């Protein structure tokens, strides 16, 4: 069985916009992706390592453990061997307590790619190829999370292009989620059930190609 690790944040964990509830596994995009690959005959398991509020390389001043780089190499080791590693991070880099722009976030992603390639996996195990998925742009935040993401719709501008440049320069595959989905109008940040379904289905073909099944 091939294993795929999804390393993400609340957009992949599956927060239901406007709530603190979670979409069920078969409606979250990693679950939809797994089902789609299995329907193609792939023996595959999609592992979700997705934490609400996770940044690329920065700490959350209010909640511990949100710095994506911390402990990441050990997550690679825990889940090895991997056939593919998927990153979908960046949105939380633009929370209101951070001054970061798209270039800063893309460099955080580059640091994660380097950590993945230097992870202490067992001798002889393959180094997994990497797919960087750019999250859809933040819309003007609404509801309870509005203060947390105030200004995020401006700071995130250019993230997809910056991540594409990182992917190209570091030999990673790339997919722009914003080309097929948009964040929910309910809160401006997270994904509705239909967006999870659309993203999961859109990723099936490119991921199958990366796994060696066109």
C-alpha positions as CSV (number, residue, x, y, z in Angstrom):
1,X,0.0,0.0,0.0
2,X,1.3,3.5,-0.9
3,X,1.1,6.1,1.8
4,X,0.5,9.8,1.2
5,X,1.1,12.3,4.0
6,X,-1.0,15.6,3.9
7,X,0.7,18.2,6.1
8,X,-1.8,21.0,6.5
9,X,-3.9,23.3,8.6
10,X,-7.6,23.9,9.3
11,X,-8.4,24.0,5.6
12,X,-7.4,20.4,5.4
13,X,-8.5,19.4,8.9
14,X,-11.9,20.4,7.7
15,X,-13.4,23.1,9.9
16,X,-16.9,23.8,8.9
17,X,-17.0,27.6,8.2
18,X,-18.6,29.6,11.0
19,X,-18.3,26.8,13.5
20,X,-15.7,24.8,15.4
21,X,-17.1,21.5,13.9
22,X,-15.4,19.3,11.4
23,X,-16.5,17.9,8.0
24,X,-16.5,14.1,8.1
25,X,-13.6,12.2,6.7
26,X,-15.3,11.2,3.4
27,X,-16.2,14.9,2.8
28,X,-12.8,16.4,3.6
29,X,-10.5,16.8,0.5
30,X,-7.9,14.3,1.7
31,X,-10.6,11.7,2.2
32,X,-12.1,12.5,-1.2
33,X,-8.7,12.2,-2.8
34,X,-8.1,8.8,-1.2
35,X,-11.5,7.5,-2.4
36,X,-10.8,8.8,-5.9
37,X,-7.4,7.1,-6.1
38,X,-8.8,3.9,-4.8
39,X,-11.5,4.0,-7.5
40,X,-8.6,4.1,-10.0
41,X,-7.3,0.9,-8.5
42,X,-4.6,2.4,-6.4
43,X,-3.8,0.7,-3.1
44,X,-3.3,4.0,-1.2
45,X,-3.8,5.5,2.2
46,X,-3.9,9.3,2.7
47,X,-2.7,10.2,6.2
48,X,-4.0,13.5,7.5
49,X,-1.6,15.5,9.7
50,X,-3.5,18.7,9.8
51,X,-3.6,21.1,12.7
52,X,-5.8,24.1,13.1
53,X,-3.7,27.3,13.1
54,X,-0.6,25.7,11.8
55,X,1.9,28.1,10.2
56,X,4.9,27.2,8.0
57,X,7.8,28.3,10.3
58,X,6.3,30.8,12.8
59,X,4.9,30.4,16.3
60,X,1.4,31.3,17.4
61,X,1.8,33.7,20.4
62,X,-1.4,32.4,21.9
63,X,-1.3,28.6,21.2
64,X,1.6,26.3,21.4
65,X,2.7,23.8,18.7
66,X,1.5,25.8,15.6
67,X,5.0,26.2,14.1
68,X,4.9,23.7,11.2
69,X,8.6,23.2,11.1
70,X,8.9,22.1,14.7
71,X,8.8,18.3,14.9
72,X,8.1,17.9,11.2
73,X,11.1,15.7,10.4
74,X,9.9,13.3,13.0
75,X,6.4,13.2,11.4
76,X,8.2,12.1,8.2
77,X,10.0,9.4,10.2
78,X,6.8,8.3,11.9
79,X,4.9,7.8,8.7
80,X,7.7,6.4,6.4
81,X,7.8,5.1,3.9
82,X,5.9,7.7,2.0
83,X,5.0,7.6,-1.7
84,X,4.1,11.3,-1.7
85,X,4.1,14.3,0.6
86,X,1.5,17.0,0.1
87,X,1.9,20.4,1.7
88,X,-1.1,22.8,1.9
89,X,-0.1,25.6,4.2
90,X,0.2,29.4,4.3
91,X,-3.1,30.9,5.2
92,X,-2.2,31.2,8.9
93,X,1.0,33.0,8.1
94,X,-1.3,36.0,7.4
95,X,-3.1,36.1,10.7
96,X,-3.3,39.6,12.1
97,X,-0.5,39.1,14.6
98,X,2.0,38.5,11.8
99,X,3.4,41.1,9.4
100,X,4.2,38.6,6.7
101,X,3.6,38.8,3.0
102,X,3.4,36.1,0.3
103,X,7.2,36.0,-0.2
104,X,7.7,35.4,3.5
105,X,5.2,32.5,3.5
106,X,6.7,31.0,0.4
107,X,10.2,30.9,2.1
108,X,8.6,29.2,5.1
109,X,7.4,26.5,2.6
110,X,10.9,26.3,1.2
111,X,12.2,25.6,4.7
112,X,9.6,22.8,5.1
113,X,10.7,21.2,1.8
114,X,14.3,21.2,3.0
115,X,13.3,19.6,6.2
116,X,11.4,16.9,4.4
117,X,14.4,16.1,2.3
118,X,16.6,16.0,5.3
119,X,14.3,13.9,7.5
120,X,15.9,11.0,9.4
121,X,14.1,8.2,7.6
122,X,15.4,4.6,7.8
123,X,18.3,3.7,5.4
124,X,17.2,2.6,2.0
125,X,13.7,4.2,2.3
126,X,12.8,6.5,-0.6
127,X,12.7,10.3,-0.2
128,X,9.1,11.1,-1.1
129,X,8.3,13.5,-3.9
130,X,6.6,16.6,-2.8
131,X,3.4,18.3,-4.0
132,X,2.9,21.9,-2.9
133,X,-0.8,22.9,-3.0
134,X,-1.3,26.7,-2.8
135,X,-4.4,27.4,-0.6
136,X,-7.1,29.6,-2.1
137,X,-6.8,33.3,-1.3
138,X,-8.3,34.6,1.9
139,X,-11.4,36.7,1.4
140,X,-12.4,39.6,3.8
141,X,-12.7,37.6,7.0
142,X,-16.1,37.4,8.7
143,X,-17.6,36.2,11.9
144,X,-15.8,35.1,15.0
145,X,-12.5,34.7,13.2
146,X,-12.5,38.2,11.6
147,X,-10.2,39.8,14.2
148,X,-7.7,36.9,13.9
149,X,-7.5,37.2,10.1
150,X,-8.0,41.0,9.8
151,X,-6.0,42.2,6.8
152,X,-5.2,38.7,5.6
153,X,-6.9,39.2,2.3
154,X,-4.3,41.8,1.5
155,X,-1.2,40.1,2.9
156,X,-1.9,36.8,1.1
157,X,-1.9,38.4,-2.4
158,X,0.6,36.7,-4.6
159,X,1.0,33.5,-2.5
160,X,0.1,31.1,-5.4
161,X,2.7,32.6,-7.7
162,X,5.3,32.7,-4.9
163,X,4.7,29.0,-4.1
164,X,4.8,28.1,-7.7
165,X,8.3,29.7,-7.9
166,X,9.4,27.8,-4.9
167,X,8.1,24.5,-6.3
168,X,9.8,25.1,-9.7
169,X,13.2,26.1,-8.1
170,X,13.1,23.1,-5.7
171,X,11.9,20.4,-8.0
172,X,8.4,20.0,-6.4
173,X,5.1,19.4,-8.1
174,X,2.6,22.2,-7.8
175,X,-1.1,22.7,-7.8
176,X,-3.1,26.0,-7.3
177,X,-6.2,25.2,-5.3
178,X,-7.4,28.7,-6.0
179,X,-7.8,27.7,-9.6
180,X,-10.6,25.3,-8.8
181,X,-12.1,26.5,-5.4
182,X,-12.6,29.6,-3.3
183,X,-12.8,30.1,0.4
184,X,-16.2,30.1,2.0
185,X,-18.3,33.4,2.0
186,X,-19.3,32.4,5.6
187,X,-15.9,33.2,7.1
188,X,-13.6,34.1,4.2
189,X,-10.9,31.5,5.2
190,X,-12.2,27.9,5.4
191,X,-13.8,25.6,2.9
192,X,-17.4,24.6,2.5
193,X,-18.3,20.9,1.9
194,X,-18.6,21.5,-1.9
195,X,-15.1,23.0,-2.0
196,X,-13.6,20.1,-0.2
197,X,-15.3,17.7,-2.7
198,X,-14.1,19.8,-5.7
199,X,-10.5,20.0,-4.5
200,X,-10.3,16.4,-3.6
201,X,-11.6,15.3,-7.0
202,X,-9.3,17.8,-8.9
203,X,-6.2,16.4,-7.2
204,X,-6.9,12.8,-8.1
205,X,-5.4,12.9,-11.6
206,X,-2.2,14.9,-10.7
207,X,-1.6,12.8,-7.6
208,X,-2.2,9.5,-9.6
209,X,0.4,10.8,-12.1
210,X,2.9,11.4,-9.3
211,X,2.3,7.9,-8.0
212,X,3.0,6.4,-11.4
213,X,-0.5,6.0,-12.6
214,X,-1.5,8.4,-15.4
